[in-house]
Amino acid sequence: MRHRSLLVLTTVITTGALTLTACGSRDGGDSKDNGGGKKTTVIIGVDAPLTGSLSALGQGIKNSVDLAAKTANKNNEVPGIEFKVEALDDQAVPASGQANATKLVGNKDVLGVVGPLNSGVAQQMQGVFNSANLAQVSPANTNPALSQGDNWGKGEFKRGFKTYFRTAATDVVQGKFAAQYLFKDAGKKKVFIVDDKQTYGAGLAAIFADEFKKLGGEVVGTDHVTVKETDFSSTADKVKSSGADSVYFGGQYPEGGLLADQIKKTGANVPLMGGDGIQDPAFISASGEANEGDLATSIGYPVEKLDTAKKFIEDYKAEGYKDPYAAYGGYSYDAGWAVIQAVKAAVAANSGKLPTDARAKVVEALGKVSFEGVTGKVAFDEYGDTTNKQLTVYKVEGGKWVDVKSDTFNQ
């Protein structure tokens, strides 16, 4: 996905901050006294929609990275290093994400960036980060092209940006998993497909459609909606008259919730299914009609049911963050921790100090990180994609999202 909100963290400006060259290397050892000795400041950037309709997801991303930085500092994870976080709001707008990328590149203390939420935003950021050798780890992007190139669908895989990594599984995995569940487990054979014309939504819907047809299912109709519009009655009427026994929506929860509502108001008693972009409580609250039976896939297993996530959940609550960690909290913490581990490796390989080419060394180290994270084993393949292919199907029951099936998907 999914591709997702952004309360702006205080920009860290360290007095006498380390001087770096244009490529991100460091010239000096200026640092601040942190009580127990001098420590070098390393900033982890965050880019996400911190305001706007997707802020529920963005705030969870920001807070979870902040928690990772605080945990590293508390445990002295990297001796001599003090981690700070600088978070910027992209409002889910690609141009804003690109501007934020340029700003983060310009701050030479930034050695890694977590984000963004949206795949469309990431497309405008990748080149900026790659040119500056600045590592980027998204906890939510799912468009396969970001890591495997535009021709991935033809079986031609090419990594375009060596600085790009992600802790989220791609839409290839999610779309196929959804189609298999809807056809095999839910027993639906005639689906009407709708997307929001955005990078994430349209891509996910196309992958779903291809797999659903391969399984023997029938796509009885297709339509598109526009982001930020609220009247989808014409689409709802098309669904009603198509004879579909289900609907698949490629998009986010603001439009998805309203679409589900308006379909049900036509009298069409069929479930709507979507990806991780709709798996949020706001999807349910957006509808005036009962959402019972609606479905969504999401990357990973439910965080609340993972033994590896217990401490994360406890620590997040203890910090008293205003907003919940939401759908991508665990993946955001793991993304931030991956950057921290890469910094740790770069420092360890340079006699306990940041190397002069710190950004390049962090990128190199990221490709080799491997640790047990909040969401399970965290590691990256040759494309920078997560090796964790766990997914879950959720169903609305009693006004809440309830997990009904979790599995590891093998393509």
BAGUBA-866275 format. One record per residue (C-alpha): z, x, y. Coordinates in Angstrom, 2 decimals, always signed. Each point is the difference from the previous one (the first is absolute). Layout:
BEGIN
@Z: Z; X: X; Y: Y
...
This chain:
BEGIN
@Z: +0.00; X: +0.00; Y: +0.00
@Z: +0.66; X: -0.25; Y: +0.84
@Z: -0.08; X: +1.04; Y: +2.00
@Z: +3.84; X: -0.94; Y: +4.01
@Z: +4.01; X: -0.21; Y: +4.40
@Z: +1.35; X: +2.43; Y: +2.53
@Z: +3.27; X: +0.13; Y: +1.98
@Z: -0.44; X: +3.23; Y: +1.85
@Z: +2.44; X: +2.72; Y: -0.92
@Z: +1.15; X: +2.27; Y: +2.73
@Z: -2.49; X: +2.80; Y: +0.49
@Z: +1.67; X: +3.22; Y: -0.83
@Z: -0.34; X: +2.66; Y: +2.67
@Z: +2.01; X: +3.05; Y: -0.92
@Z: +0.97; X: +2.30; Y: +2.82
@Z: -1.60; X: +3.35; Y: -0.57
@Z: -2.08; X: -1.51; Y: -2.82
@Z: -1.93; X: +2.34; Y: -2.20
@Z: -3.32; X: +1.14; Y: +1.35
@Z: -3.01; X: -0.54; Y: -2.24
@Z: -3.62; X: +0.94; Y: +0.24
@Z: -2.76; X: -2.59; Y: +0.20
@Z: -0.35; X: -0.07; Y: -3.76
@Z: +3.66; X: -0.83; Y: -0.47
@Z: +1.39; X: +3.43; Y: -0.79
@Z: +3.26; X: +1.21; Y: +1.52
@Z: +0.48; X: +3.06; Y: +2.13
@Z: +3.74; X: +0.20; Y: +0.46
@Z: +3.37; X: -0.77; Y: -1.44
@Z: +1.46; X: -2.01; Y: +2.87
@Z: +2.39; X: -2.56; Y: -1.43
@Z: +3.04; X: -2.07; Y: +0.83
@Z: +3.59; X: +0.55; Y: -0.87
@Z: +1.14; X: -2.71; Y: -2.36
@Z: +3.64; X: +0.93; Y: -0.29
@Z: -0.23; X: +1.97; Y: -3.21
@Z: -2.72; X: +2.31; Y: +1.29
@Z: -3.42; X: -0.16; Y: +1.55
@Z: -2.54; X: -2.30; Y: -1.57
@Z: -3.73; X: -0.37; Y: +0.56
@Z: -1.18; X: -3.50; Y: +0.88
@Z: -2.72; X: -1.51; Y: -2.17
@Z: -1.34; X: -3.42; Y: +0.95
@Z: -1.35; X: -2.56; Y: -2.45
@Z: -2.33; X: -2.37; Y: +1.81
@Z: -0.27; X: -3.67; Y: -0.88
@Z: -2.88; X: -2.32; Y: +0.86
@Z: +0.25; X: -3.72; Y: -0.79
@Z: -0.23; X: -3.43; Y: +1.65
@Z: +3.47; X: -0.17; Y: +1.55
@Z: -0.85; X: -3.05; Y: +2.07
@Z: -2.26; X: -2.97; Y: -0.64
@Z: -0.56; X: -2.20; Y: -3.03
@Z: +0.47; X: +2.84; Y: -2.52
@Z: +3.15; X: +1.45; Y: +1.54
@Z: +2.13; X: -1.18; Y: -2.93
@Z: -1.77; X: +2.60; Y: -2.11
@Z: -0.25; X: +2.68; Y: +2.67
@Z: +3.67; X: +0.02; Y: +0.83
@Z: +0.86; X: +0.44; Y: -3.67
@Z: -2.33; X: +3.01; Y: -0.15
@Z: +1.53; X: +1.60; Y: +3.08
@Z: +3.60; X: -0.55; Y: -1.07
@Z: -0.56; X: +1.31; Y: -3.51
@Z: -1.50; X: +3.27; Y: +1.27
@Z: +2.90; X: +0.28; Y: +2.44
@Z: +2.39; X: -0.37; Y: -2.95
@Z: -1.82; X: +2.76; Y: -1.90
@Z: +0.36; X: +2.36; Y: +2.97
@Z: +3.69; X: -0.82; Y: +0.43
@Z: +0.63; X: +0.52; Y: -3.70
@Z: -1.74; X: +3.38; Y: +0.06
@Z: +2.08; X: +1.12; Y: +2.99
@Z: +3.25; X: -1.24; Y: -1.51
@Z: -0.64; X: +1.83; Y: -3.27
@Z: -1.41; X: +3.10; Y: +1.69
@Z: -3.07; X: -0.52; Y: -2.17
@Z: -1.92; X: +2.74; Y: +1.77
@Z: +2.37; X: +2.71; Y: +1.27
@Z: -0.71; X: +0.87; Y: +3.61
@Z: -2.03; X: -3.15; Y: +0.65
@Z: +1.03; X: -3.10; Y: +1.96
@Z: -2.31; X: -2.98; Y: -0.57
@Z: -0.77; X: -2.48; Y: +2.76
@Z: -2.26; X: -3.05; Y: +0.03
@Z: -2.48; X: -1.09; Y: +2.65
@Z: -1.42; X: -3.48; Y: -0.57
@Z: -3.00; X: -1.48; Y: +1.78
@Z: -1.27; X: -3.59; Y: +0.06
@Z: -3.62; X: -0.59; Y: -1.00
@Z: +0.27; X: -3.83; Y: +0.08
@Z: -2.38; X: +0.02; Y: -3.01
@Z: -2.82; X: +1.00; Y: +2.39
@Z: -2.26; X: +2.90; Y: -1.13
@Z: -0.53; X: +1.37; Y: +3.53
@Z: +3.75; X: +0.10; Y: +0.58
@Z: +0.49; X: +1.83; Y: -3.27
@Z: -2.57; X: +2.60; Y: +1.01
@Z: +1.72; X: +0.51; Y: +3.36
@Z: +3.34; X: +0.34; Y: -1.77
@Z: -1.47; X: +2.57; Y: -2.38
@Z: -1.19; X: +2.06; Y: +2.95
@Z: +3.45; X: -0.20; Y: +1.59
@Z: +1.76; X: +1.07; Y: -3.19
@Z: -2.41; X: +2.91; Y: -0.49
@Z: +0.82; X: +1.12; Y: +3.54
@Z: +3.71; X: +0.28; Y: -0.81
@Z: +0.12; X: +3.31; Y: -1.82
@Z: +3.38; X: -0.71; Y: -1.58
@Z: -1.62; X: -2.79; Y: -2.04
@Z: -0.69; X: +1.38; Y: -3.48
@Z: -0.75; X: -3.27; Y: -1.79
@Z: -0.70; X: -3.65; Y: +0.74
@Z: +0.88; X: -3.10; Y: -2.01
@Z: -2.38; X: -2.93; Y: +0.48
@Z: -1.82; X: -2.07; Y: +0.86
@Z: +0.39; X: -3.43; Y: -1.59
@Z: -3.61; X: -1.13; Y: +0.35
@Z: -2.96; X: +1.61; Y: -1.70
@Z: -2.24; X: -0.76; Y: +2.97
@Z: +2.37; X: +1.88; Y: +2.27
@Z: +0.11; X: +2.93; Y: -2.42
@Z: -3.77; X: +0.35; Y: +0.16
@Z: +0.27; X: +0.84; Y: +3.69
@Z: +2.89; X: +2.44; Y: -0.46
@Z: -1.12; X: +2.13; Y: -2.95
@Z: -2.47; X: +2.16; Y: +1.89
@Z: +2.47; X: +0.73; Y: +2.78
@Z: +2.67; X: +1.18; Y: -2.41
@Z: -2.44; X: +1.93; Y: -2.17
@Z: -1.35; X: +1.96; Y: +2.97
@Z: +3.54; X: +1.06; Y: +0.89
@Z: +1.05; X: +0.73; Y: -3.60
@Z: +2.81; X: -2.56; Y: +0.37
@Z: +1.15; X: -1.74; Y: -3.19
@Z: -0.14; X: -3.79; Y: -0.14
@Z: +1.71; X: -2.07; Y: -2.71
@Z: -0.52; X: -3.77; Y: +0.04
@Z: +2.46; X: -2.27; Y: -1.79
@Z: -2.32; X: -3.01; Y: +0.15
@Z: -3.75; X: +0.79; Y: +0.27
@Z: -1.93; X: -1.29; Y: -3.00
@Z: -3.70; X: +0.38; Y: +0.89
@Z: -1.45; X: +2.39; Y: -2.63
@Z: -2.50; X: +1.53; Y: +2.46
@Z: +2.80; X: +1.65; Y: +1.97
@Z: +0.57; X: +2.52; Y: -2.77
@Z: -3.00; X: -0.28; Y: -2.31
@Z: -2.89; X: -0.37; Y: +2.47
@Z: -2.33; X: -2.86; Y: +0.89
@Z: -1.92; X: +0.18; Y: -3.30
@Z: +3.02; X: -0.34; Y: -2.28
@Z: -1.37; X: -3.36; Y: -1.20
@Z: -3.05; X: +1.81; Y: -1.38
@Z: +2.14; X: +2.45; Y: -1.88
@Z: -0.53; X: +2.74; Y: +2.58
@Z: +3.42; X: +1.32; Y: +0.99
@Z: +0.36; X: +2.36; Y: +2.94
@Z: +3.17; X: +0.76; Y: +1.90
@Z: -0.92; X: +0.03; Y: +3.66
@Z: +3.30; X: +1.04; Y: +1.56
@Z: +2.26; X: +2.58; Y: -1.63
@Z: +2.89; X: -1.04; Y: +2.26
@Z: +0.08; X: -3.62; Y: -1.24
@Z: +2.47; X: -1.17; Y: -2.67
@Z: +1.53; X: -3.35; Y: -0.95
@Z: +2.89; X: -1.32; Y: -2.05
@Z: -1.69; X: -3.43; Y: -0.42
@Z: -2.40; X: -0.82; Y: -2.83
@Z: -3.56; X: -0.88; Y: +1.01
@Z: -1.74; X: -3.37; Y: +0.07
@Z: -2.02; X: +1.00; Y: -3.06
@Z: +3.22; X: -0.25; Y: -1.94
@Z: +1.42; X: -2.98; Y: +1.86
@Z: -3.19; X: -2.10; Y: +0.03
@Z: -0.64; X: +0.43; Y: -3.70
@Z: +3.64; X: -0.64; Y: -0.87
@Z: -0.08; X: -3.25; Y: +1.99
@Z: -3.22; X: -1.20; Y: -1.64
@Z: +1.35; X: +0.69; Y: -3.47
@Z: +3.21; X: -1.88; Y: +0.70
@Z: -1.73; X: -3.03; Y: +1.54
@Z: -2.55; X: -0.25; Y: -2.81
@Z: +2.07; X: +0.98; Y: -3.03
@Z: +3.60; X: -0.86; Y: +0.86
@Z: -0.43; X: -2.93; Y: +2.40
@Z: -3.03; X: -1.34; Y: -1.85
@Z: -2.13; X: -0.59; Y: +3.10
@Z: -3.76; X: +0.06; Y: -0.51
@Z: -1.49; X: -1.24; Y: +3.29
@Z: +1.06; X: +1.81; Y: +3.15
@Z: -0.94; X: -0.45; Y: +3.65
@Z: +0.17; X: +3.31; Y: +1.89
@Z: +0.87; X: +0.38; Y: +3.69
@Z: +0.43; X: +3.18; Y: +2.04
@Z: +0.87; X: +0.89; Y: +3.60
@Z: -3.02; X: +2.30; Y: +0.54
@Z: +2.29; X: +3.00; Y: +0.45
@Z: -0.14; X: +3.30; Y: -1.90
@Z: +2.94; X: -0.83; Y: -2.23
@Z: -0.65; X: -3.68; Y: -0.58
@Z: -3.74; X: +0.13; Y: -0.62
@Z: +0.28; X: +3.06; Y: -2.22
@Z: +2.77; X: -1.46; Y: -2.13
@Z: -1.83; X: -3.33; Y: -0.37
@Z: -3.18; X: +1.76; Y: -1.15
@Z: +1.83; X: +2.00; Y: -2.67
@Z: +1.80; X: -3.13; Y: -1.19
@Z: -3.26; X: -1.99; Y: -0.17
@Z: -1.79; X: +2.67; Y: -2.02
@Z: +2.79; X: +0.22; Y: -2.58
@Z: +0.47; X: -3.79; Y: -0.21
@Z: -3.70; X: -0.49; Y: -0.79
@Z: +0.06; X: +2.81; Y: -2.58
@Z: +2.82; X: -1.82; Y: -1.76
@Z: -2.12; X: -3.15; Y: -0.22
@Z: +1.33; X: -1.85; Y: +3.02
@Z: -2.14; X: -1.85; Y: +2.54
@Z: +0.05; X: +0.45; Y: +3.77
@Z: -0.77; X: -3.56; Y: +1.16
@Z: -0.10; X: +0.80; Y: +3.73
@Z: +0.73; X: +2.55; Y: +2.71
@Z: +0.93; X: -0.14; Y: +3.66
@Z: +1.45; X: +2.11; Y: +2.81
@Z: +2.72; X: -0.55; Y: +2.59
@Z: +0.72; X: +1.80; Y: +3.24
@Z: +3.21; X: +1.92; Y: +0.64
@Z: +2.36; X: -1.65; Y: +2.51
@Z: -1.71; X: -3.40; Y: -0.28
@Z: +2.07; X: -2.90; Y: -1.27
@Z: -2.43; X: -2.79; Y: -0.90
@Z: -1.41; X: +0.55; Y: -3.48
@Z: -0.63; X: -3.67; Y: -0.76
@Z: -3.73; X: +0.50; Y: -0.62
@Z: +0.74; X: +2.65; Y: -2.61
@Z: +2.67; X: -2.21; Y: -1.54
@Z: -2.52; X: -2.86; Y: -0.29
@Z: -2.47; X: +2.32; Y: -1.75
@Z: +2.66; X: +0.96; Y: -2.50
@Z: +0.80; X: -3.65; Y: -0.65
@Z: -3.62; X: -0.98; Y: -0.63
@Z: -0.83; X: +3.07; Y: -2.12
@Z: +2.01; X: -1.05; Y: -3.00
@Z: +1.83; X: +3.33; Y: -0.03
@Z: +3.15; X: +0.24; Y: -2.09
@Z: +1.27; X: +2.91; Y: +2.12
@Z: -0.57; X: +1.91; Y: +3.24
@Z: +0.02; X: +3.74; Y: +0.57
@Z: +0.64; X: +1.19; Y: +3.55
@Z: -0.67; X: +3.51; Y: +1.21
@Z: +2.06; X: +0.47; Y: +3.14
@Z: +3.47; X: -0.01; Y: +1.53
@Z: +2.85; X: -2.50; Y: +0.02
@Z: -0.47; X: -1.52; Y: +3.51
@Z: -3.38; X: -1.45; Y: -0.96
@Z: +0.78; X: -0.33; Y: -3.69
@Z: +3.01; X: -2.22; Y: +0.56
@Z: -1.92; X: -2.36; Y: +2.27
@Z: -2.98; X: -0.09; Y: -2.35
@Z: +2.22; X: -0.89; Y: -2.96
@Z: +1.61; X: -2.74; Y: +2.09
@Z: -3.30; X: -1.53; Y: +1.07
@Z: -1.50; X: +0.12; Y: -3.49
@Z: +2.97; X: -1.91; Y: -1.37
@Z: -0.27; X: -2.57; Y: +2.78
@Z: -3.48; X: -0.93; Y: -1.28
@Z: +1.59; X: -1.04; Y: -3.27
@Z: -1.35; X: +2.97; Y: -1.92
@Z: +2.86; X: +0.80; Y: -2.36
@Z: -1.07; X: +3.58; Y: -0.77
@Z: +1.86; X: +3.31; Y: +0.37
@Z: -1.04; X: +2.57; Y: +2.56
@Z: +0.23; X: +3.62; Y: -1.09
@Z: -0.20; X: +3.12; Y: +2.14
@Z: +0.93; X: +3.65; Y: +0.14
@Z: +3.00; X: +1.79; Y: +1.44
@Z: -1.13; X: -1.08; Y: +3.45
@Z: +1.36; X: -3.49; Y: -0.60
@Z: +3.07; X: +0.89; Y: -2.05
@Z: +2.47; X: -0.55; Y: +2.80
@Z: +2.51; X: -2.79; Y: +0.77
@Z: -2.04; X: -0.77; Y: +3.14
@Z: -2.84; X: -1.21; Y: -2.24
@Z: +2.27; X: -2.73; Y: -1.32
@Z: +1.53; X: -0.91; Y: +3.37
@Z: -3.46; X: -0.29; Y: +1.59
@Z: -0.76; X: -3.00; Y: -2.15
@Z: +1.27; X: -3.51; Y: +0.61
@Z: -0.94; X: -0.91; Y: -3.55
@Z: +1.82; X: +1.22; Y: -3.09
@Z: -1.46; X: +3.31; Y: -1.24
@Z: +1.20; X: -0.45; Y: -3.57
@Z: -2.30; X: +1.82; Y: -2.37
@Z: -1.74; X: +2.26; Y: +2.52
@Z: -0.43; X: +3.57; Y: -1.23
@Z: -0.17; X: +3.55; Y: +1.31
@Z: -0.33; X: +3.46; Y: -1.41
@Z: +1.88; X: +2.94; Y: +1.47
@Z: +0.06; X: +3.71; Y: -0.66
@Z: +2.83; X: +1.30; Y: -2.16
@Z: +2.85; X: -1.80; Y: -1.64
@Z: +2.59; X: -2.05; Y: +1.92
@Z: +2.13; X: +2.57; Y: +1.82
@Z: +3.12; X: -2.05; Y: -0.58
@Z: -0.45; X: +0.36; Y: -3.76
@Z: -0.56; X: +3.75; Y: -0.06
@Z: +2.93; X: +2.24; Y: -0.90
@Z: -1.67; X: +2.69; Y: +2.11
@Z: +0.25; X: -2.23; Y: +3.08
@Z: +3.70; X: -0.88; Y: -0.12
@Z: +1.14; X: +2.76; Y: +2.33
@Z: -2.87; X: -0.70; Y: +2.42
@Z: +1.00; X: -3.65; Y: +0.23
@Z: +3.67; X: +0.87; Y: +0.52
@Z: -0.74; X: +2.66; Y: +2.61
@Z: -2.44; X: -2.25; Y: +1.86
@Z: +2.61; X: -2.73; Y: +0.24
@Z: +2.66; X: +2.49; Y: +1.08
@Z: -2.18; X: +1.19; Y: +2.90
@Z: +0.00; X: -3.55; Y: +1.39
@Z: -3.70; X: -0.20; Y: +0.81
@Z: -0.92; X: -3.20; Y: +1.81
@Z: -3.04; X: -0.64; Y: -2.17
@Z: -0.28; X: +0.02; Y: -3.82
@Z: -1.86; X: +2.75; Y: -1.82
@Z: -2.57; X: -2.64; Y: -1.03
@Z: -2.90; X: +0.53; Y: -2.38
@Z: -0.66; X: +3.67; Y: +0.75
@Z: +3.48; X: +1.37; Y: +0.63
@Z: +0.32; X: +1.85; Y: -3.28
@Z: -3.50; X: +1.45; Y: +0.29
@Z: +0.68; X: +1.03; Y: +3.59
@Z: +3.21; X: +1.81; Y: -0.95
@Z: -1.90; X: +1.77; Y: -2.77
@Z: -2.81; X: +0.92; Y: +2.40
@Z: +2.51; X: +1.45; Y: +2.45
@Z: +1.81; X: +1.82; Y: -2.80
@Z: -3.30; X: +1.44; Y: -1.21
@Z: -0.54; X: +1.53; Y: +3.45
@Z: +3.56; X: +1.35; Y: -0.06
@Z: -0.55; X: +1.55; Y: -3.43
@Z: -3.24; X: +1.57; Y: +1.19
@Z: +1.79; X: +1.52; Y: +2.99
@Z: +2.70; X: +1.22; Y: -2.38
@Z: -2.59; X: +1.71; Y: -2.20
@Z: -1.72; X: +1.61; Y: +3.00
@Z: +3.31; X: +1.33; Y: +1.32
@Z: +1.12; X: +1.29; Y: -3.40
@Z: -3.28; X: +1.87; Y: -0.45
@Z: +0.45; X: +1.69; Y: +3.37
@Z: +3.44; X: +1.56; Y: -0.39
@Z: +1.86; X: -3.05; Y: +1.33
@Z: -1.98; X: -0.42; Y: +3.22
@Z: -2.87; X: -2.20; Y: +1.08
@Z: -3.26; X: +1.90; Y: -0.43
@Z: -2.28; X: +0.62; Y: +2.96
@Z: -2.59; X: -2.35; Y: -1.54
@Z: +2.58; X: -2.69; Y: -0.80
@Z: -2.32; X: -3.00; Y: +0.08
@Z: -2.47; X: +1.55; Y: -2.42
@Z: +2.79; X: +1.05; Y: -2.36
@Z: +1.49; X: -3.51; Y: +0.03
@Z: -3.38; X: -1.51; Y: -0.92
@Z: -0.35; X: +2.49; Y: -2.82
@Z: +3.53; X: -0.68; Y: -1.26
@Z: -0.45; X: -3.78; Y: +0.11
@Z: -2.65; X: +0.19; Y: -2.67
@Z: +2.54; X: +1.59; Y: -2.32
@Z: +3.13; X: -2.10; Y: +0.69
@Z: +1.55; X: -1.77; Y: -2.94
@Z: +3.36; X: -1.75; Y: +0.07
@Z: +1.81; X: -3.13; Y: -1.12
@Z: -0.13; X: -2.27; Y: +3.02
@Z: +1.18; X: -3.47; Y: +0.96
@Z: -3.08; X: -1.55; Y: -1.63
@Z: -0.12; X: +2.29; Y: -3.01
@Z: -1.87; X: +3.25; Y: -0.57
@Z: -1.66; X: +1.20; Y: +3.21
@Z: -3.01; X: +2.29; Y: -0.37
@Z: -3.63; X: +0.05; Y: +1.17
@Z: -3.28; X: +0.49; Y: -1.84
@Z: -3.01; X: +2.04; Y: +1.09
@Z: -0.99; X: -2.67; Y: +2.54
@Z: +3.44; X: -0.27; Y: +1.56
@Z: +0.59; X: -3.35; Y: -1.74
@Z: +3.31; X: -0.86; Y: -1.60
@Z: +0.26; X: +0.53; Y: -3.74
@Z: +2.28; X: -3.07; Y: -0.14
@Z: -2.13; X: -2.99; Y: -1.07
@Z: +2.77; X: -2.56; Y: -0.41
@Z: -0.66; X: -3.52; Y: +1.28
@Z: +1.75; X: -3.37; Y: +0.07
@Z: -1.09; X: -3.62; Y: +0.22
@Z: +2.21; X: -2.28; Y: +2.09
@Z: +0.09; X: -3.80; Y: +0.01
@Z: +1.52; X: -2.36; Y: +2.56
@Z: +2.81; X: -1.84; Y: -1.73
@Z: +2.66; X: -1.95; Y: +1.84
@Z: -1.30; X: +1.19; Y: +3.35
@Z: +0.26; X: +3.71; Y: -0.91
@Z: -2.19; X: +2.71; Y: -1.46
@Z: +1.10; X: +0.62; Y: -3.59
@Z: -1.44; X: +2.77; Y: -2.16
@Z: -1.62; X: -1.37; Y: -3.14
@Z: -1.80; X: +3.02; Y: -1.46
@Z: +0.23; X: +3.76; Y: +0.48
@Z: -2.19; X: +2.50; Y: -1.78
@Z: -1.64; X: +3.40; Y: +0.26
@Z: -3.73; X: -0.39; Y: +0.50
@Z: -2.32; X: +2.34; Y: -1.86
@Z: -3.60; X: -0.10; Y: +1.21
